[in-house]
Amino acid sequence: MLVLKYLLMILGAGLFGSAGALVAYDIYLSEQLRRLLSRNKTDESGAGLKASAPAARNPLRNDFTWRANFLGGSAGHGLR
């Protein structure tokens, strides 16, 4: 019985760890996709659009969105 208890505890901890790893990997993939999609922006005529510089973005707004998502699921979804 004691062996079964510890086996199930270790299995439960492993499942929580793998769920956390899947979330981290999903965030990593979404960031890679966002970078790939924003790399080459063109309009309908095929002429290249001027990409906004990374310094021109408001990092505070993005940070707030991440915090709102962390605290409330999709609470910051409409802020982008």
Biopython code that builds the backbone (N, CA, C, O; Angstrom):
import numpy as np
from Bio.PDB.StructureBuilder import StructureBuilder

atoms = [
    (1, "MET", "N", (0.822, -1.191, 0.000)),
    (1, "MET", "CA", (0.000, 0.000, 0.000)),
    (1, "MET", "C", (0.872, 1.263, 0.000)),
    (1, "MET", "O", (0.590, 2.231, -0.706)),
    (2, "LEU", "N", (1.915, 1.226, 0.795)),
    (2, "LEU", "CA", (2.803, 2.383, 0.878)),
    (2, "LEU", "C", (3.519, 2.618, -0.454)),
    (2, "LEU", "O", (3.713, 3.760, -0.871)),
    (3, "VAL", "N", (3.905, 1.533, -1.113)),
    (3, "VAL", "CA", (4.569, 1.653, -2.414)),
    (3, "VAL", "C", (3.602, 2.241, -3.444)),
    (3, "VAL", "O", (3.986, 3.086, -4.253)),
    (4, "LEU", "N", (2.357, 1.792, -3.411)),
    (4, "LEU", "CA", (1.348, 2.313, -4.332)),
    (4, "LEU", "C", (1.099, 3.804, -4.094)),
    (4, "LEU", "O", (0.930, 4.576, -5.037)),
    (5, "LYS", "N", (1.080, 4.191, -2.821)),
    (5, "LYS", "CA", (0.874, 5.611, -2.486)),
    (5, "LYS", "C", (1.974, 6.469, -3.095)),
    (5, "LYS", "O", (1.681, 7.482, -3.730)),
    (6, "TYR", "N", (3.215, 6.089, -2.917)),
    (6, "TYR", "CA", (4.319, 6.886, -3.440)),
    (6, "TYR", "C", (4.402, 6.816, -4.963)),
    (6, "TYR", "O", (4.786, 7.788, -5.614)),
    (7, "LEU", "N", (4.042, 5.666, -5.525)),
    (7, "LEU", "CA", (4.012, 5.553, -6.973)),
    (7, "LEU", "C", (2.995, 6.513, -7.571)),
    (7, "LEU", "O", (3.283, 7.185, -8.562)),
    (8, "LEU", "N", (1.808, 6.582, -6.979)),
    (8, "LEU", "CA", (0.782, 7.492, -7.475)),
    (8, "LEU", "C", (1.155, 8.954, -7.240)),
    (8, "LEU", "O", (0.816, 9.813, -8.054)),
    (9, "MET", "N", (1.840, 9.246, -6.153)),
    (9, "MET", "CA", (2.286, 10.620, -5.905)),
    (9, "MET", "C", (3.321, 11.039, -6.946)),
    (9, "MET", "O", (3.270, 12.156, -7.460)),
    (10, "ILE", "N", (4.249, 10.156, -7.251)),
    (10, "ILE", "CA", (5.267, 10.463, -8.256)),
    (10, "ILE", "C", (4.628, 10.601, -9.627)),
    (10, "ILE", "O", (5.000, 11.485, -10.399)),
    (11, "LEU", "N", (3.669, 9.736, -9.939)),
    (11, "LEU", "CA", (2.966, 9.814, -11.211)),
    (11, "LEU", "C", (2.184, 11.124, -11.321)),
    (11, "LEU", "O", (2.182, 11.750, -12.381)),
    (12, "GLY", "N", (1.529, 11.542, -10.253)),
    (12, "GLY", "CA", (0.795, 12.809, -10.262)),
    (12, "GLY", "C", (1.716, 13.997, -10.458)),
    (12, "GLY", "O", (1.393, 14.910, -11.218)),
    (13, "ALA", "N", (2.856, 14.002, -9.786)),
    (13, "ALA", "CA", (3.819, 15.092, -9.952)),
    (13, "ALA", "C", (4.351, 15.120, -11.382)),
    (13, "ALA", "O", (4.565, 16.190, -11.952)),
    (14, "GLY", "N", (4.562, 13.941, -11.954)),
    (14, "GLY", "CA", (5.023, 13.873, -13.343)),
    (14, "GLY", "C", (3.983, 14.408, -14.311)),
    (14, "GLY", "O", (4.333, 15.068, -15.290)),
    (15, "LEU", "N", (2.719, 14.136, -14.055)),
    (15, "LEU", "CA", (1.662, 14.654, -14.922)),
    (15, "LEU", "C", (1.558, 16.167, -14.836)),
    (15, "LEU", "O", (1.380, 16.831, -15.857)),
    (16, "PHE", "N", (1.666, 16.723, -13.634)),
    (16, "PHE", "CA", (1.651, 18.178, -13.496)),
    (16, "PHE", "C", (2.862, 18.803, -14.190)),
    (16, "PHE", "O", (2.744, 19.851, -14.827)),
    (17, "GLY", "N", (4.009, 18.169, -14.068)),
    (17, "GLY", "CA", (5.208, 18.678, -14.729)),
    (17, "GLY", "C", (5.092, 18.647, -16.244)),
    (17, "GLY", "O", (5.498, 19.589, -16.924)),
    (18, "SER", "N", (4.537, 17.566, -16.767)),
    (18, "SER", "CA", (4.385, 17.485, -18.222)),
    (18, "SER", "C", (3.340, 18.479, -18.721)),
    (18, "SER", "O", (3.479, 19.003, -19.827)),
    (19, "ALA", "N", (2.299, 18.751, -17.936)),
    (19, "ALA", "CA", (1.316, 19.768, -18.327)),
    (19, "ALA", "C", (1.973, 21.142, -18.371)),
    (19, "ALA", "O", (1.707, 21.919, -19.288)),
    (20, "GLY", "N", (2.815, 21.451, -17.412)),
    (20, "GLY", "CA", (3.537, 22.722, -17.413)),
    (20, "GLY", "C", (4.484, 22.834, -18.596)),
    (20, "GLY", "O", (4.620, 23.903, -19.191)),
    (21, "ALA", "N", (5.139, 21.729, -18.936)),
    (21, "ALA", "CA", (6.043, 21.736, -20.089)),
    (21, "ALA", "C", (5.263, 21.954, -21.386)),
    (21, "ALA", "O", (5.741, 22.653, -22.279)),
    (22, "LEU", "N", (4.078, 21.369, -21.501)),
    (22, "LEU", "CA", (3.266, 21.573, -22.697)),
    (22, "LEU", "C", (2.822, 23.020, -22.832)),
    (22, "LEU", "O", (2.784, 23.554, -23.941)),
    (23, "VAL", "N", (2.486, 23.656, -21.725)),
    (23, "VAL", "CA", (2.091, 25.069, -21.769)),
    (23, "VAL", "C", (3.274, 25.927, -22.201)),
    (23, "VAL", "O", (3.128, 26.818, -23.038)),
    (24, "ALA", "N", (4.443, 25.657, -21.630)),
    (24, "ALA", "CA", (5.634, 26.423, -21.996)),
    (24, "ALA", "C", (5.977, 26.224, -23.476)),
    (24, "ALA", "O", (6.353, 27.180, -24.153)),
    (25, "TYR", "N", (5.853, 25.012, -23.974)),
    (25, "TYR", "CA", (6.142, 24.743, -25.384)),
    (25, "TYR", "C", (5.124, 25.426, -26.290)),
    (25, "TYR", "O", (5.484, 25.915, -27.361)),
    (26, "ASP", "N", (3.872, 25.465, -25.880)),
    (26, "ASP", "CA", (2.836, 26.145, -26.660)),
    (26, "ASP", "C", (3.118, 27.644, -26.742)),
    (26, "ASP", "O", (2.947, 28.248, -27.800)),
    (27, "ILE", "N", (3.544, 28.241, -25.643)),
    (27, "ILE", "CA", (3.896, 29.663, -25.651)),
    (27, "ILE", "C", (5.090, 29.905, -26.569)),
    (27, "ILE", "O", (5.121, 30.883, -27.316)),
    (28, "TYR", "N", (6.060, 29.017, -26.507)),
    (28, "TYR", "CA", (7.235, 29.135, -27.382)),
    (28, "TYR", "C", (6.827, 29.057, -28.855)),
    (28, "TYR", "O", (7.285, 29.860, -29.668)),
    (29, "LEU", "N", (5.971, 28.097, -29.199)),
    (29, "LEU", "CA", (5.535, 27.964, -30.590)),
    (29, "LEU", "C", (4.722, 29.167, -31.052)),
    (29, "LEU", "O", (4.855, 29.599, -32.197)),
    (30, "SER", "N", (3.883, 29.711, -30.178)),
    (30, "SER", "CA", (3.089, 30.872, -30.578)),
    (30, "SER", "C", (3.982, 32.086, -30.814)),
    (30, "SER", "O", (3.712, 32.880, -31.715)),
    (31, "GLU", "N", (5.037, 32.243, -30.023)),
    (31, "GLU", "CA", (5.975, 33.346, -30.243)),
    (31, "GLU", "C", (6.738, 33.159, -31.558)),
    (31, "GLU", "O", (6.966, 34.128, -32.282)),
    (32, "GLN", "N", (7.128, 31.935, -31.867)),
    (32, "GLN", "CA", (7.814, 31.683, -33.130)),
    (32, "GLN", "C", (6.894, 31.975, -34.312)),
    (32, "GLN", "O", (7.325, 32.566, -35.302)),
    (33, "LEU", "N", (5.634, 31.567, -34.213)),
    (33, "LEU", "CA", (4.680, 31.830, -35.282)),
    (33, "LEU", "C", (4.453, 33.330, -35.454)),
    (33, "LEU", "O", (4.380, 33.823, -36.580)),
    (34, "ARG", "N", (4.343, 34.052, -34.344)),
    (34, "ARG", "CA", (4.149, 35.501, -34.419)),
    (34, "ARG", "C", (5.339, 36.162, -35.106)),
    (34, "ARG", "O", (5.154, 37.069, -35.918)),
    (35, "ARG", "N", (6.551, 35.724, -34.794)),
    (35, "ARG", "CA", (7.745, 36.286, -35.438)),
    (35, "ARG", "C", (7.774, 35.972, -36.930)),
    (35, "ARG", "O", (8.105, 36.834, -37.744)),
    (36, "LEU", "N", (7.424, 34.731, -37.288)),
    (36, "LEU", "CA", (7.434, 34.356, -38.703)),
    (36, "LEU", "C", (6.385, 35.125, -39.492)),
    (36, "LEU", "O", (6.651, 35.557, -40.614)),
    (37, "LEU", "N", (5.204, 35.302, -38.928)),
    (37, "LEU", "CA", (4.146, 36.003, -39.645)),
    (37, "LEU", "C", (4.411, 37.494, -39.764)),
    (37, "LEU", "O", (3.969, 38.119, -40.728)),
    (38, "SER", "N", (5.115, 38.071, -38.819)),
    (38, "SER", "CA", (5.372, 39.508, -38.885)),
    (38, "SER", "C", (6.677, 39.831, -39.610)),
    (38, "SER", "O", (7.009, 41.007, -39.755)),
    (39, "ARG", "N", (7.412, 38.848, -40.060)),
    (39, "ARG", "CA", (8.696, 39.096, -40.711)),
    (39, "ARG", "C", (8.521, 39.737, -42.082)),
    (39, "ARG", "O", (9.149, 40.757, -42.367)),
    (40, "ASN", "N", (7.694, 39.168, -42.922)),
    (40, "ASN", "CA", (7.527, 39.661, -44.294)),
    (40, "ASN", "C", (6.090, 40.117, -44.476)),
    (40, "ASN", "O", (5.212, 39.314, -44.791)),
    (41, "LYS", "N", (5.856, 41.386, -44.281)),
    (41, "LYS", "CA", (4.515, 41.916, -44.481)),
    (41, "LYS", "C", (4.470, 42.649, -45.814)),
    (41, "LYS", "O", (5.304, 43.512, -46.088)),
    (42, "THR", "N", (3.489, 42.296, -46.641)),
    (42, "THR", "CA", (3.296, 42.979, -47.915)),
    (42, "THR", "C", (1.822, 43.322, -48.056)),
    (42, "THR", "O", (0.964, 42.662, -47.470)),
    (43, "ASP", "N", (1.531, 44.362, -48.839)),
    (43, "ASP", "CA", (0.137, 44.712, -49.081)),
    (43, "ASP", "C", (-0.373, 43.935, -50.290)),
    (43, "ASP", "O", (0.326, 43.056, -50.794)),
    (44, "GLU", "N", (-1.574, 44.244, -50.761)),
    (44, "GLU", "CA", (-2.196, 43.487, -51.836)),
    (44, "GLU", "C", (-1.430, 43.595, -53.156)),
    (44, "GLU", "O", (-1.435, 42.650, -53.944)),
    (45, "SER", "N", (-0.776, 44.724, -53.410)),
    (45, "SER", "CA", (-0.056, 44.887, -54.673)),
    (45, "SER", "C", (1.293, 44.181, -54.655)),
    (45, "SER", "O", (1.957, 44.104, -55.688)),
    (46, "GLY", "N", (1.703, 43.673, -53.524)),
    (46, "GLY", "CA", (2.985, 42.992, -53.427)),
    (46, "GLY", "C", (4.105, 43.897, -52.981)),
    (46, "GLY", "O", (5.224, 43.432, -52.765)),
    (47, "ALA", "N", (3.828, 45.194, -52.837)),
    (47, "ALA", "CA", (4.862, 46.112, -52.370)),
    (47, "ALA", "C", (5.060, 45.911, -50.875)),
    (47, "ALA", "O", (4.106, 45.711, -50.123)),
    (48, "GLY", "N", (6.304, 45.970, -50.470)),
    (48, "GLY", "CA", (6.603, 45.758, -49.066)),
    (48, "GLY", "C", (6.138, 46.909, -48.201)),
    (48, "GLY", "O", (6.262, 48.075, -48.575)),
    (49, "LEU", "N", (5.607, 46.575, -47.054)),
    (49, "LEU", "CA", (5.203, 47.595, -46.105)),
    (49, "LEU", "C", (6.348, 47.856, -45.146)),
    (49, "LEU", "O", (7.152, 46.964, -44.872)),
    (50, "LYS", "N", (6.422, 49.045, -44.648)),
    (50, "LYS", "CA", (7.473, 49.389, -43.708)),
    (50, "LYS", "C", (7.149, 48.732, -42.372)),
    (50, "LYS", "O", (6.106, 48.996, -41.773)),
    (51, "ALA", "N", (8.047, 47.881, -41.919)),
    (51, "ALA", "CA", (7.833, 47.184, -40.650)),
    (51, "ALA", "C", (8.126, 48.122, -39.500)),
    (51, "ALA", "O", (9.063, 48.919, -39.551)),
    (52, "SER", "N", (7.329, 48.020, -38.482)),
    (52, "SER", "CA", (7.570, 48.866, -37.314)),
    (52, "SER", "C", (8.794, 48.355, -36.569)),
    (52, "SER", "O", (8.996, 47.148, -36.431)),
    (53, "ALA", "N", (9.588, 49.272, -36.101)),
    (53, "ALA", "CA", (10.795, 48.914, -35.375)),
    (53, "ALA", "C", (10.410, 48.338, -34.014)),
    (53, "ALA", "O", (9.406, 48.750, -33.434)),
    (54, "PRO", "N", (11.194, 47.390, -33.495)),
    (54, "PRO", "CA", (10.870, 46.825, -32.189)),
    (54, "PRO", "C", (10.869, 47.873, -31.077)),
    (54, "PRO", "O", (10.146, 47.730, -30.091)),
    (55, "ALA", "N", (11.675, 48.923, -31.230)),
    (55, "ALA", "CA", (11.719, 49.956, -30.202)),
    (55, "ALA", "C", (10.452, 50.811, -30.215)),
    (55, "ALA", "O", (10.123, 51.449, -29.215)),
    (56, "ALA", "N", (9.738, 50.826, -31.353)),
    (56, "ALA", "CA", (8.541, 51.639, -31.466)),
    (56, "ALA", "C", (7.351, 50.999, -30.756)),
    (56, "ALA", "O", (6.372, 51.681, -30.457)),
    (57, "ARG", "N", (7.426, 49.718, -30.490)),
    (57, "ARG", "CA", (6.343, 49.036, -29.796)),
    (57, "ARG", "C", (6.330, 49.446, -28.330)),
    (57, "ARG", "O", (7.363, 49.789, -27.755)),
    (58, "ASN", "N", (5.169, 49.405, -27.750)),
    (58, "ASN", "CA", (5.022, 49.766, -26.360)),
    (58, "ASN", "C", (5.186, 48.511, -25.503)),
    (58, "ASN", "O", (4.263, 47.701, -25.432)),
    (59, "PRO", "N", (6.343, 48.328, -24.846)),
    (59, "PRO", "CA", (6.548, 47.105, -24.075)),
    (59, "PRO", "C", (5.645, 47.030, -22.839)),
    (59, "PRO", "O", (5.341, 45.935, -22.366)),
    (60, "LEU", "N", (5.220, 48.169, -22.318)),
    (60, "LEU", "CA", (4.366, 48.157, -21.144)),
    (60, "LEU", "C", (3.008, 47.547, -21.472)),
    (60, "LEU", "O", (2.437, 46.817, -20.662)),
    (61, "ARG", "N", (2.499, 47.847, -22.655)),
    (61, "ARG", "CA", (1.204, 47.306, -23.063)),
    (61, "ARG", "C", (1.278, 45.786, -23.198)),
    (61, "ARG", "O", (0.382, 45.077, -22.739)),
    (62, "ASN", "N", (2.339, 45.288, -23.823)),
    (62, "ASN", "CA", (2.502, 43.849, -23.988)),
    (62, "ASN", "C", (2.670, 43.165, -22.631)),
    (62, "ASN", "O", (2.119, 42.087, -22.408)),
    (63, "ASP", "N", (3.426, 43.786, -21.726)),
    (63, "ASP", "CA", (3.632, 43.233, -20.399)),
    (63, "ASP", "C", (2.312, 43.164, -19.646)),
    (63, "ASP", "O", (2.043, 42.182, -18.953)),
    (64, "PHE", "N", (1.481, 44.206, -19.777)),
    (64, "PHE", "CA", (0.184, 44.200, -19.111)),
    (64, "PHE", "C", (-0.691, 43.077, -19.648)),
    (64, "PHE", "O", (-1.409, 42.431, -18.885)),
    (65, "THR", "N", (-0.636, 42.841, -20.958)),
    (65, "THR", "CA", (-1.440, 41.777, -21.555)),
    (65, "THR", "C", (-1.011, 40.424, -21.022)),
    (65, "THR", "O", (-1.854, 39.579, -20.720)),
    (66, "TRP", "N", (0.306, 40.207, -20.901)),
    (66, "TRP", "CA", (0.787, 38.930, -20.368)),
    (66, "TRP", "C", (0.337, 38.765, -18.926)),
    (66, "TRP", "O", (-0.079, 37.675, -18.532)),
    (67, "ARG", "N", (0.412, 39.829, -18.132)),
    (67, "ARG", "CA", (-0.008, 39.719, -16.732)),
    (67, "ARG", "C", (-1.495, 39.448, -16.629)),
    (67, "ARG", "O", (-1.923, 38.638, -15.807)),
    (68, "ALA", "N", (-2.292, 40.119, -17.458)),
    (68, "ALA", "CA", (-3.730, 39.893, -17.422)),
    (68, "ALA", "C", (-4.055, 38.468, -17.849)),
    (68, "ALA", "O", (-4.950, 37.843, -17.280)),
    (69, "ASN", "N", (-3.338, 37.944, -18.849)),
    (69, "ASN", "CA", (-3.571, 36.570, -19.272)),
    (69, "ASN", "C", (-3.171, 35.588, -18.186)),
    (69, "ASN", "O", (-3.839, 34.571, -17.998)),
    (70, "PHE", "N", (-2.099, 35.874, -17.474)),
    (70, "PHE", "CA", (-1.657, 34.984, -16.413)),
    (70, "PHE", "C", (-2.674, 34.959, -15.281)),
    (70, "PHE", "O", (-2.956, 33.901, -14.719)),
    (71, "LEU", "N", (-3.222, 36.114, -14.950)),
    (71, "LEU", "CA", (-4.129, 36.183, -13.817)),
    (71, "LEU", "C", (-5.563, 35.799, -14.165)),
    (71, "LEU", "O", (-6.269, 35.246, -13.321)),
    (72, "GLY", "N", (-6.002, 36.076, -15.369)),
    (72, "GLY", "CA", (-7.414, 35.853, -15.641)),
    (72, "GLY", "C", (-7.719, 35.111, -16.918)),
    (72, "GLY", "O", (-8.739, 35.383, -17.551)),
    (73, "GLY", "N", (-6.880, 34.192, -17.316)),
    (73, "GLY", "CA", (-7.170, 33.443, -18.539)),
    (73, "GLY", "C", (-7.043, 34.318, -19.757)),
    (73, "GLY", "O", (-5.927, 34.651, -20.155)),
    (74, "SER", "N", (-8.139, 34.700, -20.361)),
    (74, "SER", "CA", (-8.097, 35.537, -21.563)),
    (74, "SER", "C", (-8.578, 36.958, -21.264)),
    (74, "SER", "O", (-9.185, 37.601, -22.120)),
    (75, "ALA", "N", (-8.313, 37.438, -20.072)),
    (75, "ALA", "CA", (-8.795, 38.754, -19.685)),
    (75, "ALA", "C", (-8.167, 39.868, -20.516)),
    (75, "ALA", "O", (-8.815, 40.886, -20.756)),
    (76, "GLY", "N", (-6.929, 39.703, -20.958)),
    (76, "GLY", "CA", (-6.268, 40.750, -21.730)),
    (76, "GLY", "C", (-6.362, 40.539, -23.225)),
    (76, "GLY", "O", (-5.651, 41.198, -23.984)),
    (77, "HIS", "N", (-7.214, 39.643, -23.664)),
    (77, "HIS", "CA", (-7.287, 39.326, -25.092)),
    (77, "HIS", "C", (-7.723, 40.519, -25.931)),
    (77, "HIS", "O", (-7.227, 40.695, -27.043)),
    (78, "GLY", "N", (-8.633, 41.338, -25.429)),
    (78, "GLY", "CA", (-9.113, 42.470, -26.203)),
    (78, "GLY", "C", (-8.244, 43.697, -26.129)),
    (78, "GLY", "O", (-8.558, 44.712, -26.751)),
    (79, "LEU", "N", (-7.144, 43.632, -25.376)),
    (79, "LEU", "CA", (-6.279, 44.804, -25.207)),
    (79, "LEU", "C", (-5.257, 44.948, -26.309)),
    (79, "LEU", "O", (-4.588, 45.978, -26.381)),
    (80, "ARG", "N", (-5.111, 43.976, -27.154)),
    (80, "ARG", "CA", (-4.077, 44.044, -28.190)),
    (80, "ARG", "C", (-4.496, 44.876, -29.345)),
    (80, "ARG", "O", (-3.736, 45.032, -30.301)),
]
sb = StructureBuilder()
sb.init_structure("model")
sb.init_model(0)
sb.init_chain("A")
sb.init_seg("    ")
for serial, (resi, resn, name, xyz) in enumerate(atoms, 1):
    if name == "N":
        sb.init_residue(resn, " ", resi, " ")
    sb.init_atom(name, np.array(xyz, "f"), 0.0, 1.0, " ", f" {name:<3s}", serial, name[0])
structure = sb.get_structure()
